Amino acid sequence: MTIDLEVLAAVVRLLKEAEFSEFRYAKGDVSFVVRRGDVSEGPTPPPSTIAPAPAPVAAPVSPSAPVVETDGAKVRAPLLGTFYSRPKPGEAVFVKIGDRVEPDTVVCIVEVMKLMNSVSAGVRGVVAAIHARDGDLVEFGQALFTVVEAA
Protein backbone atom coordinates (compact mmCIF):
# COMPACT_ATOMS: atom_id res chain seq x y z
CA MET A 1 0.00 0.00 0.00
CA THR A 2 1.29 3.48 -0.83
CA ILE A 3 0.47 6.70 0.93
CA ASP A 4 -1.81 9.15 -0.85
CA LEU A 5 0.17 12.34 -1.59
CA GLU A 6 -2.83 14.51 -0.67
CA VAL A 7 -2.98 12.81 2.72
CA LEU A 8 0.76 13.30 3.22
CA ALA A 9 0.46 16.99 2.26
CA ALA A 10 -2.40 17.40 4.76
CA VAL A 11 -0.28 15.80 7.50
CA VAL A 12 2.64 18.11 6.71
CA ARG A 13 0.37 21.19 6.86
CA LEU A 14 -1.11 20.03 10.19
CA LEU A 15 2.33 19.40 11.67
CA LYS A 16 3.70 22.79 10.56
CA GLU A 17 0.90 24.55 12.47
CA ALA A 18 0.76 22.34 15.57
CA GLU A 19 2.91 22.25 18.66
CA PHE A 20 3.86 18.68 19.50
CA SER A 21 6.77 16.53 20.58
CA GLU A 22 5.79 13.31 18.78
CA PHE A 23 3.28 12.37 16.07
CA ARG A 24 2.52 8.81 14.97
CA TYR A 25 0.66 7.85 11.80
CA ALA A 26 -0.41 4.36 10.76
CA LYS A 27 -2.77 3.20 8.04
CA GLY A 28 -2.52 -0.24 6.54
CA ASP A 29 1.14 -1.11 6.09
CA VAL A 30 2.22 2.57 6.01
CA SER A 31 3.38 4.12 9.27
CA PHE A 32 5.73 6.85 10.39
CA VAL A 33 6.76 8.82 13.47
CA VAL A 34 7.72 12.51 13.51
CA ARG A 35 9.52 13.88 16.56
CA ARG A 36 10.40 17.47 17.47
CA GLY A 37 12.83 18.73 20.06
CA ASP A 38 14.56 16.58 22.64
CA VAL A 39 12.22 13.61 23.01
CA SER A 40 13.49 11.11 25.55
CA GLU A 41 12.86 7.49 24.73
CA GLY A 42 10.15 6.06 26.92
CA PRO A 43 7.65 3.25 26.80
CA THR A 44 5.43 3.23 23.74
CA PRO A 45 1.77 3.59 24.64
CA PRO A 46 -0.55 0.77 23.58
CA PRO A 47 -2.00 1.25 20.11
CA SER A 48 -5.49 2.69 20.08
CA THR A 49 -8.40 1.26 18.21
CA ILE A 50 -8.69 3.00 14.86
CA ALA A 51 -12.07 3.17 13.15
CA PRO A 52 -13.32 5.29 10.28
CA ALA A 53 -15.12 8.47 11.22
CA PRO A 54 -18.89 8.47 10.85
CA ALA A 55 -18.63 11.95 9.31
CA PRO A 56 -16.15 14.82 9.48
CA VAL A 57 -16.79 16.98 12.52
CA ALA A 58 -15.71 20.59 12.43
CA ALA A 59 -14.97 22.03 15.84
CA PRO A 60 -13.07 25.15 16.83
CA VAL A 61 -9.79 24.53 18.57
CA SER A 62 -9.81 26.21 21.96
CA PRO A 63 -6.97 26.62 24.42
CA SER A 64 -6.41 23.45 26.40
CA ALA A 65 -7.98 23.16 29.80
CA PRO A 66 -5.40 23.61 32.55
CA VAL A 67 -4.12 20.37 34.04
CA VAL A 68 -4.95 20.39 37.72
CA GLU A 69 -2.53 18.14 39.56
CA THR A 70 -4.53 15.32 41.09
CA ASP A 71 -3.07 12.12 42.47
CA GLY A 72 -3.98 9.12 40.39
CA ALA A 73 -3.28 7.46 37.07
CA LYS A 74 -3.23 9.73 34.04
CA VAL A 75 -4.99 8.62 30.86
CA ARG A 76 -2.84 10.15 28.12
CA ALA A 77 -3.44 11.00 24.47
CA PRO A 78 -2.10 8.18 22.28
CA LEU A 79 -1.43 10.63 19.44
CA LEU A 80 -1.74 14.24 18.32
CA GLY A 81 -5.30 15.11 17.31
CA THR A 82 -8.64 16.63 18.27
CA PHE A 83 -10.22 15.56 21.58
CA TYR A 84 -13.91 14.58 21.69
CA SER A 85 -15.70 13.61 24.91
CA ARG A 86 -18.75 12.09 23.18
CA PRO A 87 -19.28 9.61 20.32
CA LYS A 88 -21.29 12.10 18.21
CA PRO A 89 -22.47 15.70 18.67
CA GLY A 90 -25.60 15.78 20.82
CA GLU A 91 -24.96 12.40 22.47
CA ALA A 92 -23.97 11.86 26.10
CA VAL A 93 -20.32 12.10 27.09
CA PHE A 94 -18.35 8.85 27.44
CA VAL A 95 -17.46 9.62 31.08
CA LYS A 96 -17.77 12.43 33.60
CA ILE A 97 -16.10 13.15 36.92
CA GLY A 98 -17.20 10.54 39.46
CA ASP A 99 -17.85 7.78 36.91
CA ARG A 100 -16.32 4.35 37.56
CA VAL A 101 -14.17 3.01 34.72
CA GLU A 102 -12.58 -0.32 33.86
CA PRO A 103 -9.38 -0.74 31.82
CA ASP A 104 -11.42 -1.28 28.62
CA THR A 105 -13.88 1.60 29.21
CA VAL A 106 -13.75 4.08 26.30
CA VAL A 107 -13.27 7.54 27.83
CA CYS A 108 -12.93 9.70 24.71
CA ILE A 109 -12.02 9.88 21.02
CA VAL A 110 -8.94 11.52 19.53
CA GLU A 111 -9.45 12.35 15.84
CA VAL A 112 -6.60 12.71 13.40
CA MET A 113 -7.17 13.12 9.67
CA LYS A 114 -10.81 11.97 9.86
CA LEU A 115 -9.88 8.78 11.72
CA MET A 116 -11.55 8.38 15.08
CA ASN A 117 -9.29 6.73 17.67
CA SER A 118 -11.07 5.37 20.75
CA VAL A 119 -9.09 5.92 23.95
CA SER A 120 -9.62 3.43 26.79
CA ALA A 121 -9.01 4.19 30.46
CA GLY A 122 -6.37 1.48 30.79
CA VAL A 123 -6.94 1.37 34.56
CA ARG A 124 -9.75 0.60 37.01
CA GLY A 125 -11.05 3.39 39.23
CA VAL A 126 -13.06 6.61 39.35
CA VAL A 127 -12.60 9.61 37.04
CA ALA A 128 -11.23 12.38 39.27
CA ALA A 129 -10.40 15.03 36.66
CA ILE A 130 -10.86 15.80 32.98
CA HIS A 131 -8.00 17.84 31.49
CA ALA A 132 -9.30 18.59 27.96
CA ARG A 133 -12.42 20.07 26.38
CA ASP A 134 -14.27 19.10 23.22
CA GLY A 135 -12.43 20.40 20.19
CA ASP A 136 -9.08 20.84 21.98
CA LEU A 137 -6.01 19.95 19.97
CA VAL A 138 -4.15 17.50 22.20
CA GLU A 139 -0.55 16.35 21.92
CA PHE A 140 0.86 12.85 22.10
CA GLY A 141 1.25 11.95 25.79
CA GLN A 142 -0.85 14.85 27.08
CA ALA A 143 -2.90 14.04 30.21
CA LEU A 144 -6.59 13.79 29.27
CA PHE A 145 -8.05 12.28 32.47
CA THR A 146 -6.99 11.40 36.00
CA VAL A 147 -8.38 8.15 37.42
CA VAL A 148 -8.05 7.31 41.12
CA GLU A 149 -8.50 3.93 42.80
CA ALA A 150 -12.06 3.23 43.86
CA ALA A 151 -12.75 2.48 47.50
C-alpha positions as a printed Julia matrix, in Angstrom:
151×3 Matrix{Float64}:
   0.0    0.0    0.0
   1.29   3.48  -0.83
   0.47   6.7    0.93
  -1.81   9.15  -0.85
   0.17  12.34  -1.59
  -2.83  14.51  -0.67
  -2.98  12.81   2.72
   0.76  13.3    3.22
   0.46  16.99   2.26
  -2.4   17.4    4.76
  -0.28  15.8    7.5
   2.64  18.11   6.71
   0.37  21.19   6.86
  -1.11  20.03  10.19
   2.33  19.4   11.67
   3.7   22.79  10.56
   0.9   24.55  12.47
   0.76  22.34  15.57
   2.91  22.25  18.66
   3.86  18.68  19.5
   6.77  16.53  20.58
   5.79  13.31  18.78
   3.28  12.37  16.07
   2.52   8.81  14.97
   0.66   7.85  11.8
  -0.41   4.36  10.76
  -2.77   3.2    8.04
  -2.52  -0.24   6.54
   1.14  -1.11   6.09
   2.22   2.57   6.01
   3.38   4.12   9.27
   5.73   6.85  10.39
   6.76   8.82  13.47
   7.72  12.51  13.51
   9.52  13.88  16.56
  10.4   17.47  17.47
  12.83  18.73  20.06
  14.56  16.58  22.64
  12.22  13.61  23.01
  13.49  11.11  25.55
  12.86   7.49  24.73
  10.15   6.06  26.92
   7.65   3.25  26.8
   5.43   3.23  23.74
   1.77   3.59  24.64
  -0.55   0.77  23.58
  -2.0    1.25  20.11
  -5.49   2.69  20.08
  -8.4    1.26  18.21
  -8.69   3.0   14.86
 -12.07   3.17  13.15
 -13.32   5.29  10.28
 -15.12   8.47  11.22
 -18.89   8.47  10.85
 -18.63  11.95   9.31
 -16.15  14.82   9.48
 -16.79  16.98  12.52
 -15.71  20.59  12.43
 -14.97  22.03  15.84
 -13.07  25.15  16.83
  -9.79  24.53  18.57
  -9.81  26.21  21.96
  -6.97  26.62  24.42
  -6.41  23.45  26.4
  -7.98  23.16  29.8
  -5.4   23.61  32.55
  -4.12  20.37  34.04
  -4.95  20.39  37.72
  -2.53  18.14  39.56
  -4.53  15.32  41.09
  -3.07  12.12  42.47
  -3.98   9.12  40.39
  -3.28   7.46  37.07
  -3.23   9.73  34.04
  -4.99   8.62  30.86
  -2.84  10.15  28.12
  -3.44  11.0   24.47
  -2.1    8.18  22.28
  -1.43  10.63  19.44
  -1.74  14.24  18.32
  -5.3   15.11  17.31
  -8.64  16.63  18.27
 -10.22  15.56  21.58
 -13.91  14.58  21.69
 -15.7   13.61  24.91
 -18.75  12.09  23.18
 -19.28   9.61  20.32
 -21.29  12.1   18.21
 -22.47  15.7   18.67
 -25.6   15.78  20.82
 -24.96  12.4   22.47
 -23.97  11.86  26.1
 -20.32  12.1   27.09
 -18.35   8.85  27.44
 -17.46   9.62  31.08
 -17.77  12.43  33.6
 -16.1   13.15  36.92
 -17.2   10.54  39.46
 -17.85   7.78  36.91
 -16.32   4.35  37.56
 -14.17   3.01  34.72
 -12.58  -0.32  33.86
  -9.38  -0.74  31.82
 -11.42  -1.28  28.62
 -13.88   1.6   29.21
 -13.75   4.08  26.3
 -13.27   7.54  27.83
 -12.93   9.7   24.71
 -12.02   9.88  21.02
  -8.94  11.52  19.53
  -9.45  12.35  15.84
  -6.6   12.71  13.4
  -7.17  13.12   9.67
 -10.81  11.97   9.86
  -9.88   8.78  11.72
 -11.55   8.38  15.08
  -9.29   6.73  17.67
 -11.07   5.37  20.75
  -9.09   5.92  23.95
  -9.62   3.43  26.79
  -9.01   4.19  30.46
  -6.37   1.48  30.79
  -6.94   1.37  34.56
  -9.75   0.6   37.01
 -11.05   3.39  39.23
 -13.06   6.61  39.35
 -12.6    9.61  37.04
 -11.23  12.38  39.27
 -10.4   15.03  36.66
 -10.86  15.8   32.98
  -8.0   17.84  31.49
  -9.3   18.59  27.96
 -12.42  20.07  26.38
 -14.27  19.1   23.22
 -12.43  20.4   20.19
  -9.08  20.84  21.98
  -6.01  19.95  19.97
  -4.15  17.5   22.2
  -0.55  16.35  21.92
   0.86  12.85  22.1
   1.25  11.95  25.79
  -0.85  14.85  27.08
  -2.9   14.04  30.21
  -6.59  13.79  29.27
  -8.05  12.28  32.47
  -6.99  11.4   36.0
  -8.38   8.15  37.42
  -8.05   7.31  41.12
  -8.5    3.93  42.8
 -12.06   3.23  43.86
 -12.75   2.48  47.5
